[in-house]
Every structure is written in C-alpha cells, then in structure tokens.
C-alpha cells in the first residue's frame, strides 16, 4: 500500500465546450430579427463584413444555404408531398454538427433577456421591464402559465390576436373556432380561463360583459346590479327611473349602484401604457402547394453576409506592416467563420421545421385537434441532432402556417399510451375525448372518473384515475356528484 505522495500521469477523454461552440449555440437561439441586429453590430466592428437582407452568392457573397440553387419561390425550401422530403440541394455533412475552425466573436444578447442575466440579480431592471409590458405580452405570458396543452395554447393565441386595445374581444367566438377547426365549446372553455387573468375585464365580448367580469371579481354582482348591467342602453338614454323600476331599487340603492358602476373600468386594456408589442415576422413559412406541403426560410427577414475579400487584399497590398496584416487576417477569419456559422444555423432551422411539418401533417390539414404526441427526442432522432439543439431552435423560432403563426415549441405535447397505437395519443386528444364522453352522458347517471378510466381502457388507452381527474379539472369539468346536482337544480332529472 502506497503511503507517500506521488505524481501520476493519466490520459482521459472529456467533452469541452469551446468558445466557438458556445457562439454557435447562441446563434441557434436567435430569431431572424435578433440575428440581423447582431450582424449589423458585427459589421460596424469588422470592415470586411457586409450585411444585407437579400443576397445571392458569387465569390465574395456566400449563399445562406450552401449548395442550394436560387429558387424563384424563395429558395432554401425542403418540400415534400406523399410523405417524402426533397431538398433543393445537398446539405454538407459539416452542417450537421457544431464544429467550427476559428472565430472569437463576442455574441450580443438576445433582446428578450434581462440585463442582469449574466451577473447579479437586478430587481429594478425587472420592475422596469414589467412596467413596459404591453397588453399582448401580458396576455401571452398568462396564457403560457394557464395552458399546458398545445391545442389550448393555440386557441388562446387566436383569442389574444383578436384582442382590441381596449381589452375587449374583437372577433366572434364562432369565427375563431372555425379558423382553429375546433368546437365552439372548446374555445369558450379557453376564453373562460383567459377572462380570469388580471386586470379583470379582459377578453370581454362587449361593455356589459367587461363590467360584469369586474363586478364579479370585486364581489359586486348582486341580482339588481346584474339587471343594471343588462340594461346599459337605458342608462345611456338617461332613463334612470325606468332602470330603477327594472332593478326594483330604491333611489338610494340606485345612486349607490351608479357610483359603483362609475368605479369600474370600461377599457381595462388601456391601462397598459407600455410600448406596443411589435408583430414579430416568422422565421419559417409553411405553404400548401399543388404538389404537397413546403417549408422554407423567410428570406424577407433573413440577413445575408458578404465577406469583402477584395477590400482586404487591397488594404494589405504592397504593405509590410505585420500588425496590419495580422489585423486583416483576423477580421477576415472572423467574417468567414460567422458566414459558416449562420449557414449552419439556417440549415438546422430548416431541417427542424421540415421534420415538424412531416410529423404534424395532421395539424396542418385538420387543425389543432389532430396534433400528434411529439417530444424533442422524436425530432432529434429523425434528423440526427442532439435534443438540446432542437430545444434551442424550437424555443426561439416562429413558423407561419395557414392556421396562424406559432413558436415551434407549440407543436410538442406529451404522449398517452394506446394499445392500438404504438406511438400513443397526444394528451390534447385524450382531453378532447374526455369532454365528448361527459357531453354525451345521461344527466341522471353521470360518468365517474373510474367509469371514464374503464371506457378509455376499452379503446386501448391506459389512464390512471388521478390522470382523468387532472384532465377533467383542466377542462373545467365538475365531478360526477356536482354534475348530477347541477342537473337536478336545472330540472333535467
């Protein structure tokens, strides 16, 4: 047994995240708009780097998607019909990994990150950020918190898109349901949840609905006050006496209700004084063509790089200054590396978008109800990349589809085991089936959670009772005892 200190040599392999790899990873997290801002900043520091929105390559102008011919429809697309993907051109193997030869470029921050994300916690910066939050940003954040199901999130986004600056809903629920290809009841359930967010009154259909939501939130919705809200037209016409007769209210009570009415906010959305949330253009575009579906990069917002080799050669021509030559070589090397990094970033985004389109083809043809269960591993295995890479791309990029514009992460959902389907079923589809079972039940004999478990089992779907209870609560469905009690009170039994 060795009892004295000694030195030993040992060889081992370990994974090291190089500076270049870190930079490439951060490029993956940028949207087209963020990428363009970053490149414009780099072009100010690098005299041999030129950035433009549109560009096609020659010797000094390298295409964003290598080896892809120019396409009149936009280029860089992966088309498929009949379940097969066809690339516009061969994608080099080097584009499949995160290896880069050189480059020491300091990447700028994403504009969506807080200023203190890399340092100490700065509470004041967060308060300032919240103060500038727009109505759209606030509603999107609340929808992200409220809904875990991707179908409900997409419905929520459609409702948010229909919001007016006042905070009212500017589109009929039936139209939103038709556009999303879901039932009106499903949209109503999502709308009811959205109407619970602060400030009260958001997502109201009209003035009466807006004031009613606020009165309910403040526990002011008495029967006579509800009658007042139902007859605001009389108040607008100045017929206070007629309104008092309808409410069966004394003059003192009527004066009190009018005072309470004036304390409510008819336009709760107007209190968001922050800068309007910009409408972000998509990074990928999905279209349906006669020969099938196609996904392509949004060239209108995608920056192109031009490495100015000629200017670099001209600057050092006939000069023997080693410092100048070193400076030029370093800057040209950085520009070349950045060009290759962006080309890889675009190839990766295109591959991920095309695979999502392939696996979720039912959504594009039938709507949110046809969403399949899909996790990051499914995409990663299909295109030969790591799950972490897929996660970064799907968190940052947006895809425009015939059914709206969504973040790529919206297409992922958990899977529920199905004996008849080895791939399982999406949780959203299970919840839809649960709602349909409850809607078709006999009021005198409502289905218990155990009964629903047995019915699902006959269809090959294995669920635990607690899972049924969780899904029932997420859908806003009461227990069997409460449903029977409601049916008795409504005279259905």
Buried (B, 14 or more C-beta within 10 A) or exposed (E): EEEEEEEEEEEEEEEEEEEBBEBBBBBBBBBBBBBBBBBEBBBEEBBBBBBEEEBEBEEBBBBBBBEBEEBEEBBBBBBBBEEEBEBBBEBEEBBBBBEBEEBEBEBBBBEEEEEEEEEEEEEEEEEEBEEEBBBBBBBBEBBEEBBEBBBBBBBBBBBBBBBEBBBBBEBEBEEBBEBBBBBBEBBBBBBEBBBEBEBBBBBBBEBBBBBBBBBBBEEBBBEBBBBBBEBBEBBEEEBBEEBBEBBEBEEEBBEEBBEBBEEBBBBBBEEBEBEEBEEBBBBBBBBEEEEBBBBBBBBEBBBBBBBBBEBBEEBBEEEEEEEEEEBBEBBBBBBBBBBBBBBBBBBBBBBBBBBBBBBBBBBBEEBBBBBBBBEBEBBBEBBEBEBEBBBBBBEBBBBBBEBBBBBBBBBBBBBBBBEEBEEBBBBBBBBBBBBEBBEEBEEEEBBBBEBBBEBBEEEEBBBEEEBBBBBBEBBEBBBBEEBBBBBEEEEEE
